[in-house]
Amino acid sequence: MVISRVILGVVLLLLPWHQALAIPKIKTEFKRNNEGFMRIKVINETIRVLACYVAIDGRRVKFRLPPRGHSKWYKATDKRYNAKNFSTWCDYIELHPEYEKYVF
């Protein structure tokens, strides 16, 4: 009886951490445009709104990503950049309310 209460208590304490450690499923698509600049598009594969950014060479663009939607294309500023030079990040909007002000 005591052991089952302890186990239940531990499970209830760890339950919120499961959601905090979950990472949303996204895809990134890279392509060169007609001018030869590398560009990136982020695709949301979840059914929830995401807070995201794309960064290259110290420039960070923040945006929200709609459910099952995709971002616009973001291009590099120099033709020498490739896909490895881009950095992307996305997380659930509920965890980052400051991203509410950014457009889809």
Secondary structure, DSSP 8 states (H G I E B T S, - for coil): -HHHHHHHHHHHHHHHHHHHH----EEEEEEE-TTS-EEEEEEE-SSS-EEEEEEETTEEEEEEE-TT-B---EE-SSTT--GGG-EEEEEEGGG-GGGGGS--
